[in-house]
Amino acid sequence: MKKSSTKTRIRYSETDQMGVVYHGNYAQFFELGRTEWLRSLGVTYKDMETNGIILPVISLNCNFIKSALYDDVLTIHTFLKKEPLVKIEFDYEIKNQNNELICTGNTVLAFINAANMKPTRCPKYLLESLGF
């Protein structure tokens, strides 16, 4: 399935008093991975919203393996888990600049019609971009 990788450098504001990345920031790292994954297909969240589709997160899981620290450069690897239907599911691996695994994770998002706030199928243009 389609994979994307993107890098980010840990800023001081993302750490706690010990210089360790605050656990709540990992949801934002996953979002960065997803948005860049979509961008690699030529699609953006903005495009989807303009076309009446929103993508709320309905499930998030994160497994912490090693601490990420201030000024680390993290690579967020984002993997599409399976063909999207009404939901789209991603797996993540985040590694530091030494290629050490920092965490793994998973998110599930639902395709929602913004006009009526009801679930809808994955847009055809996204399926076509994925080769389905």
C-alpha positions, 0 to 999 in steps of 0.5 A: 500500500501507499507509504509516505515519509516526512521529517520534523525537528522537535522544538523546545515547546514540544518538550516537558521540563526534562527535555522529553517530547510531551506524549500529547504531541504524537497525535500532531505528528500522526496528523503531519504524517497523514496530511503529507501522505495525502499531499503526496497523492496530489490531494489536501485536506483543504481540497477535501473540505472544499468538496464537502468531505471532512475526516474526523479521527475516530480512533487513535493508538500510540505505543511509546518505545523510546523517548524523543528529545529536544532537537531530535529530527524525527521521520514519520512513516505513514502507511495506508493499512487497507483500501479505504471505504467509509473509513481510512486507517493508517499505521505509523512508525516514528524514528529518530535521526539515528533510525531508532524506533521511537513509537508506533501508532494507528489512526482511523478516520471516517469520511463524513459528508459536511452538509449532513454530517453523515458517513459517506464513502471514500471519494472516487478521486482519492481511490483513483489516486491510490489505484483502486 
